[in-house]
Structure formats: C-alpha cells, structure tokens
Amino acid sequence: MNPSPGFSIMGILSAVFTFVLAGLAVYALILAIIFLRLRIAGLKRAARRPLP
C-alpha cells in the first residue's frame, strides 16, 4: 500500500509553504490595518487644525 500524499515529502513541504504564506498574508493585513489607522488619525488631526 502506498502512503497517502499528505505524508510524503512533497505533501509536507506544500503544507509548510501554505502555512508560511498564510502567516505572511495575516502579517501584511495587520500591518495594513495599523498603517491605515495611523493615516486616518493623522488626517483627522490635520483637518482639525485651522488653515493659516
């Protein structure tokens, strides 16, 4: 009997690659949310300041 593809070297490597890719996607999403919150806060601060 052949082992299932999930237990082969390629299956393990593809699973690791998928987890790393998912981790990078979550990390990029968190960075984008932090950047946008800072940007919105800066725009609000600039809007409150009266123009000379």
Buried (B, 14 or more C-beta within 10 A) or exposed (E): EEEEEEEEEEEEEEEEEEEEEEEEEEEEEEEEEEEEEEEEEEEEEEEEEEEE
